[in-house]
């Protein structure tokens, strides 16, 4: 007999096909539904979900706050809203939140976890349904090597490196906790791969006020996260781009894009960004403002862009002068956060300088 997850279970794992199918028929005419009071309520649920994804303290109550159908609809609408905002980092935050949420309900909910460890009951069947739909082949705590290598590619912990694993007859041995880790990563990758959706323009126009609200919340959070802009904390790649500007070097398109996106992401306003470009001898205010507005989402399609990751910076030849911090991070924004969090060391004073300022020597 085919296993059919309950509404509560589907609301905890809304990416499952059995959860999405009823919602697709319900949202056959999305524009019409959004114009109704019920549609407005569902959008509010979706915005709350995105806010939760952005907050430091997540809300993952095992009990269904609204009806299971509304919870699943909020999941789907949240993905539509971030698609309209179309900010890569915001999309990444939401997909990581959904993956962590699935992980939480698999591992940390006491009642269900106890049912699972008994090796029987409906919850173990739910686990089987999830891994089957996600295409994860795990049998007797073993996974085929090709599947394992694909899943752990984004994971940086040494314990996941194949050289540190037990491999026998083409299979990698994994424990129960690692199964959950791999499932979480699989959910994140699959959900990220599907975004941003191609949302009709008229739908995004209906969602524009909520999209603007999310953008404001996100920008305020970024400002709180990064605080006052400190050029001394910029990663070497960004320092090099600024130095090139001051030296009169014309930056490549990739260079201008990376620097502008970085400055915008850490909270620098358009005027401040333009002032940095003004260091270049061939500075053109109109051309510069056009490019800056496009990258920061103030013009054109309204799309805000995120700073390229270190891997992308390496591909475009912009990763230069790597230092000790670079070896521990994978994104220029992470470098900036780490560098800003470190207290400034006082400049060393040589003996002559110290004696010159000593009152006894004056």
Secondary structure, DSSP 8 states (H G I E B T S, - for coil): ------HHHHHHSTTSHHHHHHHHHHTTTHHHHHTSHHHHHHHHHHHHHHHHHHSSS----SS-SS-HHHHHHHHHHHHHHHHHHT-HHHHHHHHHHHHHHHHHHHHT-HHHHHHHHTT-SHHHHHHHHHHHHTT--EETTEEEHHHHHHHHTT---GGGSGGGS-EETTEEE--HHHHHHHHHHHHHHHHHHT-S----HHHHHHHHHHHHHHHHHHHHHHHHHH-S--GGGS-HHHHHHHHHHHTT----HHHHHHHHHHHHHTT--HHHHHHHHTTSTT--HHHHHHHHHHHTTSSTT-------BHHHHHHTT---S--TTGGG-SBHHHHHHHHHHS--------HHHHHHT-GGG-
